[in-house]
Amino acid sequence: MDEIFLERTLNFLLFWGVWLLAPLMFDISTAIVYFISLFFHSYKAKPVPELTFYPMVTIVVPVYNSTGNLYQCLRSILYQSYPVDCIHVICVDNGSQDNSFEVFQRFQAEHHELAVSWAKLDRPGKSRALNAGLYSGKGSYLCNLDSDTTLDKDAIMQVVKTFENDPSLVAATGTIRVDKELGKNFGFIDIVNYCEVIEYLIAFDVGRRYQTLTNTLFTLSGAFSVFRRDIILQSFMYQDRTLAEDTDLTFYIRNAVKNKKARIGSISSAVAFVEPIESLSRLYSQRVRWQRGEIEVASISFSNIPNAFQAVKEFTGRILISDHTQAFSRLTWTFLIPFLYFLGYSLPLVVISMTGLFLCYLLLDAAYFLVAYKSVNKAYRKDLKKIWWIVLFLPVYRYFSYWFRMSGILMALTELKSWQVENPVTQFTRALKSNKFW
């Protein structure tokens, strides 16, 4: 009898440990490492000295059908606290079919104090546009900025101050935040946007701060990143061999300078704002593209497939385990936990397990939120207080993100790469109308 009980207990622990506790413990252990590192670093952080010299900065803005946001992007550059005569902007049109050039002309006519120029490519492609602009830039620092992104007024000043006072820093990403008015509207998509706000806050003010400390930055954000001129021009620059050209370039630069005591990182004080996602379809398309891009870059970066120990030791392997390997375990929560009821487990046990899982991730997300909240300025804290309750929705938002990641993994294995990814409902509806489906 004791042997049967022991066997059942062991099987029970193995089952729950592999499918439920393993992903949770991986997430919790990662959070603990982040928190400890950031806690000790906060006592060592020193203020960055003011500049005595202002080097030239070239900002490259790739333009593709940007009528609705190009003017605001250029306007945010114009009103930087950094001297405007030390900034040069190159807008590179990579196949626009709208009135983006007319918007550029209007800005140029109204604001002669900022040096802005326009270039048009024969072939479309964001990578080509960025490369053309960066190659033409004359600044000591070359910056890429998406046309739907706006800069905080001190962003360029903070970037240059950090680079000038840290010769080891060769490339850096700014802090990306979602440009959403907080606490005003409470519709479904507003709640999704608020979750997105907190997600970006945690990713940059916790995740990338830790990666900067350990020199393990995974991605120099394509929305807003800065390079020393000699470093970016000696690289292969942006390529379109993957859907994550920014991550691909990040890996190349890291490998190129790893023996030169140089590093890449994130500048938390240099803030840029991106537009919030306008629909679940866009969120799905974005996350599938990001996930697929990670896989493609990892496949290029690893010359040999690592074993389990090597994967955990290498930071790239740890990210892949978290984002990819553990995705399979997490998705079993959808079907396996409810199915336990039909296997003889009591309904209260099933409900308790699902509730316990939700509460664990609620506490984890709350801890992340508090750490990120402490790292931002008082003005932004005041805004975040308006949506403190959104923490209750973060586990659900995280759960759906896992499903989107899973789609990215499957698409990387089965479909040709594409920047435009349809949502599964649209794909299924089209399949029903197709004769091939039957």
N, C-alpha and C positions, 0 to 999 in steps of 0.2 A: 504493500500500500504506500509506504514511504517513497519507494522508488518511482512509483507512478506519479505521485504528487510532485516529487523533485523534477521528474522529466517534464511534466506539464508546466511547472513553474519556470524551468529553463526555457522551454519553447515559448512561453508567454513573454518572458523578458527579451528573448532574442527578436521575437516578432515586433514588439513595441519599440524596442531599442533601435532596430534597423530602419523601420518605416516611419516612426514618429519622433523618437528622441534624437537620432543621429543628425538630421538636418537642424533641429532646434539647438542642440549642443554646439554644432559647428557655428551657427550664427551667434550664440551667446559667447563662446570663446573668442570669436573675432571681435565682438564688441568690447570684451574685457581688455584685450590687448590694445585696442584703440584708446580706450578711456585712460588706462594706466600711462601710456606713452604721452598723451596730450596733457595729462595732469602734471607729470614731471617736467614736461617741456615748458609749461606756462610759467614756471619759476625761473627759467633760463632765458626767456625771450627778452630781447633788448630793443628799445626804440631805434628806428632807422634814422640816421642823420639826414639833415636837409641837404639839398643839392646846392653846389656852388657853380655848376656848369650844366647847361641843358643841351644834350646831344640831339641830333636830328632823329625823328621817329617817322617811319613810313607805315601808313595803315592801308592795307589792301582789302577792298570790299568787293567780293564777287557778287555780281548782280544778275538775277534771273527773275524776270517778271516781278519786279520790286516796286511797282508804282505806289502801293499802299504804305510802304514803310521806309523807303530809301531816304526821304527828306528828314524824317525823325532820326535816323541813324547818323546822317551827316551833321545834323544840328547838335547831336550829343557830342560829336567830336569838336565842333566849333566852340562849344562852351566848356571845354576842359580847363582845369586850373593850370595845366601845363602850357607854357607859352605857345600861342597859336602859330607864330612864325617859325617854330621848330617842329611843326607837324606838316607832313605831306600826305595827301590822300589820293590813292589810285583806285578808281572804280573800273572793274573789268566786266564787261557784258559778255556772258557766255550763252547767248542764244535767246534773249528776251523777245517776247512777242507783244509786249504791251508798251506803255508810254514811259518806261523807266528813264530813257534818255532825256525826255522833256522835263521830267522831275529834276534830273541832274542839272540841266541847263538853267532851270528856274533858281535852284539853290546857288549855282555858280554866279548868276547875275545879281542875286540879292546879297551875297556874302563874299566880297572880294578879299577880305582879310585872311581867308583860309585857302591854302593852295590845294586845289582839287583838279584832277585830270581824269580823262575817260579813255578807255581802250576797248576795242571790240574784237572778239575772236571769230575766226571763220568756223570753228567747230565748237559745239557746246560741251560743257563739262566743268564741274566746280573745281576739280583738281587742276585742269588746264588753266582756268582763270586765276586761281591762287598762284600757281607757278609763274605765270606771265607777270603778274603784279609784283611778286616777291623778287623776281629776277630783275625787274626794272627799278626797284626801290633803291634809293640812295642813302637811306637813314642808317645810323649805327645800329638801330633796333628795327626789326621788321615785324609787323603785327598783322594778323589776319582777323577780320571782323565781319560776321555775317550781316547782310543788309537788313535782316529783321531783328537785329540786336542793337540796343542802345547802351551807352557807357555812362556810369556814374561820373560825376564831374571831376573826381580825383583819380580816376582809374589809371590814366597814362602817367600821371605824376607818381603814383604808388609803384607802378611797374618800373619806371626808370630809376627811382630811388632804390628799389630792391636790387636791381641788376647792378647799379653803380657801386653799391656797398657790399656786393657779394660776387667777386670775380669767378667763383666756381660755378655759378648758375649760368647755364648756357641757353636754356629754354624754359618757359613757364606758361601755365594756363592761368587765366584770371578766375575769379569766383563767379559762377553763373547762377543767377536767381531768376525766378519767374516773375514777370511784370504783371502782377495781378493785384487789384485793390482788395484788401483783406477785410472780411466781415461785413460786406455791403449786401451781397446777394447770396441766396441759399438754395438755388436750384441744383439739379443733379450734376450738371456739368461744372457748376461752381464748386461743389464738394470735391469733384475729381481734380479740379484745378488747385484747390487748397491742399489736397494730398500731394499734388505735384510740387507745390511750393515747399512743403516740408521735406519731400524726397530730395529735391535739389539742395536744400539747406543742409541736410544730413550728409549728402554725398560730397559736398565741397567743404563744409565747415567742420566735418569730422573725418570722413574717408580720405579726402585728398590732402588734408592737413597731416594725417598720419603717414600717407604715402610720401609726402614731401620730407618728413623727418627721417624716413627710412630709405629715401631715394628709390622708391618703387612705384612712382607714378605710372599708372596704366595708360592714360590718355591725355594728351594735350588737346583740350577742347577745340573742335573746329569752329565753334562760335566766337571764341576770343582767346588767342594765344600769341605769345611774343617770343622772338628768337634773336639771339645775337647774329648780326649779319653774316659773319664768316662761317658760323655753324650751319645755318640753313642753306647757304649757297654751296657748301661742301657736301651736302646730303643729296639723296636722290629726289628730295622735295616730295610733293604730294603725288601719289600714284593712284590709278583707278583699278588696280588689280583686286581690291577688296571693297566691301561696302563701308569699311571703317578706315578711310584714308588718313584720318588724324591719328588713330591708334597705330597704324602701320608706320607712320613717320616717327611717332614717339619711340617705338621699339628700335627703329633704325638709329636714331640719334643716341639713345642709351647705349646701344652696342658700339657705336662709333667712338664714344667718349669715355667708356667705362674704365679704361686704363690711363686716363689723363686727370684723374681726381676732379672730374667735372660732374655736374648733376643737373637734373631737371626737376621742376617742382611746381607748386601752386602758390599764388600770391593772394592770400585771403582778403587783403585790403583793396585789391583791384577788382571792382565789381562791374559786371555787365548784366543786362536784363534781356531775357528772351520772351517771346510771346507765349502765352499759355496754350495748351492743346485745346482745340475747339470742338473736338468730338472724340468718342471712343475709337472710331475708325482710325483717326489720325494717331491716337495713342498706340493703338495696336500696330500700325504700320511703322511707327518710329521705333518701338521696342523690338519688333522682329528684326528690323534693319540693324539695330545696335547689337543684338544677340548674334545674329549671323556674322556681322563684321568681326566680333570677338573671336569666333570660331575660325574664320578665314585667316585672321592675323596670327592666331596661335598655331595654326597648321603650318604657316610659313616660317614662324620663329623657331619651332621645335624641329631640329634636324633628325632627332631620334625620339621615339615615343617614350616618355619617362615612366618608370615604375611608380608604385604608390608612394614610396618614401621620397623619391626625387620630386614628385609632384607637390607634396606637402612642403618640402624644403624650399622649392622655388616659388616666388611670389606669384608668377603667372599661373603655375599649377594650382595654387590655393584659390585664386580667383575662378579658375575653370571648375574646380571642385564645387565651389559655392554656387556658381551661376549655371553650371551644366550638369555635373554628375549628381548633385543633390536635387536637381530639378525633378528627376525621376522619382525619388523618394517622396518629395513634397506633393507631387501630383497624385500619389496613391491616397492622400487624405480625402480627395474628392469622392472616390469610389469605394476604397477599402474600408474606411471607418463605418460608413452606413451599412456596408455589406456584412459587417461583423454581426449585426442583429440577426441576419438570416443564417449565420453559422452557429447560432446558439447563445451568443453573448446577450446579456440583458440590455434592454433599451436604456435604463438609467446609466449603465456603464458606458455605452456608446455616447450618450449625450454629455456625460461628465468628461469623457476623453476629448470631445470636440470643444467643449467649453474651456477645459484646461489648456488646450493648445492655443485657443484664442487669447486667453488671459496671459499666457507666457509671452506671446508676441506683442501683446498690448504693453506689457511692462518693458519689454525690450525696446519697442519704438518710443515709449515715453522717456526712457533713459537716453536714447539717441537725441530726442528732441531737446531735452534739458541741457545736454552738453553743447549742442549746436546753438541753442538759445543764449547760453552764457558767452558764446564767442562773438556775437554780433553787437553792434552799437545800440545805444539806448533807444534811438528813434525806431529802429527796426524791431526791437523787442516790444515796443509799445504796439506795433501793428500785429506782431505774432500773438500777443495776448488776446486779441480779438477772435482768434480761431483756435484757442487752446483745445477746444473740444474735438477738433479734427483728428486728434490722436486716436480717438475711439474708432475711426474709420481706417486708420493706416494698416492694420492687419488684413482687412478685406482688400484694400488697394494692393498690398504686397502679394496677396494670394492670386489676384488676377494678373499681376505682373509675372508671376511664375508661369502661368498658362501662356502668356504672350512669349516668354522666353522659350518655352517648349516648342512653340510654333516656329521660332527662329531656328532652333536646332534641327527640326525636321526639314525645314525649307533648305537649310544649308546642305542637307544630304540628298535632296530630291529635285530641287528646282534651280534654274539659272538665276544668277544674282540680278536684282532690280531695286532701284530706289523707290519705286512705287509698288506698295504691297496692299492688295485689297483685303478688306476684313473678311473673316470666314463666312459671315452671313451672305455677303454679296457673292462670294465664290460659290457657295452652295446653291443659291438661287439661280445663278447662271447655269450651273450644272444641271439643275432640274429642268431647265428650259432647253437644254441641249439634247439632241438625239443620242449623243455618245453616252449620256448617263444611263440610258436604258439599253 
